[in-house]
Amino acid sequence: MNAIYKTEKHSRMEVKLTDIEEKLQKDKSWQQFKKNIEDYSNSKVNQLAEDENFWKIVRSAYVLDNGVLNINHGSINTMPKIVNEALLAYSNLCNQLPGYWFFEGFNQEKEKLRSRLANLVGADTEEVSIQRNTSTAMETIIFGLPLNVGDEVVLSNQDYPTLVYAWKQREKYDGIKLHWIDIPMPTENPELLIKAYTEKLNSKTKVLQIMQMFNWNGQLIPIEKISRKLEGSGIELVVDGAHLPAHLPVNVSTDGSQYWGASLHKWLSAPVGTGMMTIKKELISKVRPMMGAADPESNDIRKFETFGIYNMPLELATLTALDFLELIGLERKAARLHYLKNYCLEKLSDIPGVSTHSPMSKEFSGALGLFSLKTISPQQLQQTLFKEYNIYTVGFEYAGISGVRISPNIYHSINEMDYFIDSVLKISKTIT
Ligand SMILES: Cc1ncc(COP(=O)(O)O)c(C=O)c1O
């Protein structure tokens, strides 16, 4: 028996990683899928957005629960088959020698991921930290910013709850002052948004927090325009970009986001529990790591990643999710998502009693849409859609925003959207 161990060469361990990648890539059905997608490489983005044949091919890359029409991808996306397979393969490999893979074998892959994520969001590689979700990313920033008693932060009543909790804790324990604003949504008027975000700023304001896209109704905020108003003021811009990666183009080096966080299990369709954070290089040293780091004042972004042992195969499969995105193409994906959302909202708005609450233009929206139906609460409507029509959405009432949110994905067909619209029509008839 011992002889077996003696003949195993250490270098074989690295080969196993490449083996997984090769096996995934060489899989016949994946090769065929790639070829089918590549056949459309000369198609125009806008035409492709409405080409059901192309998106039917895309759908073949997923294993779906065909009994339920899932139009809530704003919370979490379904991984394409190849991403799930990668996750299982890396987990199996890791399970054979966990300590080795965690502490040594996967390290290079982590740096590869950092650099590819940097590329995705227009950051420098040394500004990217790999996190678990938007909440850990944003709370690392919120709890890490050196703010003193009396320093002021401007944020909105409609901001995401986990971030609101974190700021309220800083108010309670550190004596900072929070200025709450209301964002006039939906709107396609940048001036209204700029005014809402800037009118409460004063000489004590140290931070302005902005949701780049509101989860409630998909309202996009022109952060670049707002950031220009902050120039020279000393006010720092903290941006929640939860919904942006692999949904819409992001460029943190030009849009003014000094601190930015996002989830990768949303539109990148990476495994659940993946996220990222970027901080401008010159600001890293002053941000305190939320988890203890050897040198908390270091300007190395890796100081924010001292989580202890965690599920590293998630990060490796994120590389496969990036490959998948590159094959489909971000521009094409963004156009299809926007088309599906607008298709639904336009048709829904023809139904008596339905109101829609989302922007429609590409400048101010993407895949997320919000609507409501007179005389039925959003929660009731969500339940009825789920229980009676097998349609999964999310209904809520929060900070003055109320409705059922839809967020289709690239594998949906127009037929499915019609089924959903028709279901709302039927519900509307039963309650009026
Ligand atoms: C705007 C926004 N911010 C933050 C979050 C939190 O993301 P996560 O649950 O991945 O931490 C979400 C989640 O839906 C969100 O929509």
Ligand as a Chemical Component Dictionary entry (heavy atoms), coordinates in Angstrom:
data_LIG
# 
_chem_comp.id                   LIG 
_chem_comp.type                 NON-POLYMER 
_chem_comp.pdbx_formal_charge   0 
_chem_comp.three_letter_code    LIG 
# 
loop_
_chem_comp_atom.comp_id 
_chem_comp_atom.atom_id 
_chem_comp_atom.alt_atom_id 
_chem_comp_atom.type_symbol 
_chem_comp_atom.charge 
_chem_comp_atom.model_Cartn_x 
_chem_comp_atom.model_Cartn_y 
_chem_comp_atom.model_Cartn_z 
_chem_comp_atom.pdbx_ordinal 
LIG C1 C1 C 0 -29.972 46.454 -3.650 1  
LIG C2 C2 C 0 -29.549 45.272 -2.812 2  
LIG N1 N1 N 0 -28.572 45.429 -1.922 3  
LIG C3 C3 C 0 -28.135 44.422 -1.163 4  
LIG C4 C4 C 0 -28.674 43.175 -1.260 5  
LIG C5 C5 C 0 -28.161 42.073 -0.397 6  
LIG O1 O1 O 0 -27.613 41.072 -1.195 7  
LIG P1 P1 P 0 -27.163 39.712 -0.539 8  
LIG O2 O2 O 0 -28.375 39.097 0.058  9  
LIG O3 O3 O 0 -26.596 38.943 -1.668 10 
LIG O4 O4 O 0 -26.170 40.062 0.505  11 
LIG C6 C6 C 0 -29.704 42.945 -2.162 12 
LIG C7 C7 C 0 -30.323 41.623 -2.281 13 
LIG O5 O5 O 0 -31.315 41.392 -2.931 14 
LIG C8 C8 C 0 -30.151 44.023 -2.960 15 
LIG O6 O6 O 0 -31.125 43.855 -3.853 16 
# 
loop_
_chem_comp_bond.comp_id 
_chem_comp_bond.atom_id_1 
_chem_comp_bond.atom_id_2 
_chem_comp_bond.value_order 
_chem_comp_bond.pdbx_ordinal 
LIG C1 C2 SING 1  
LIG C2 N1 SING 2  
LIG C2 C8 DOUB 3  
LIG N1 C3 DOUB 4  
LIG C3 C4 SING 5  
LIG C4 C5 SING 6  
LIG C4 C6 DOUB 7  
LIG C5 O1 SING 8  
LIG O1 P1 SING 9  
LIG P1 O2 DOUB 10 
LIG P1 O3 SING 11 
LIG P1 O4 SING 12 
LIG C6 C7 SING 13 
LIG C6 C8 SING 14 
LIG C7 O5 DOUB 15 
LIG C8 O6 SING 16 
# 
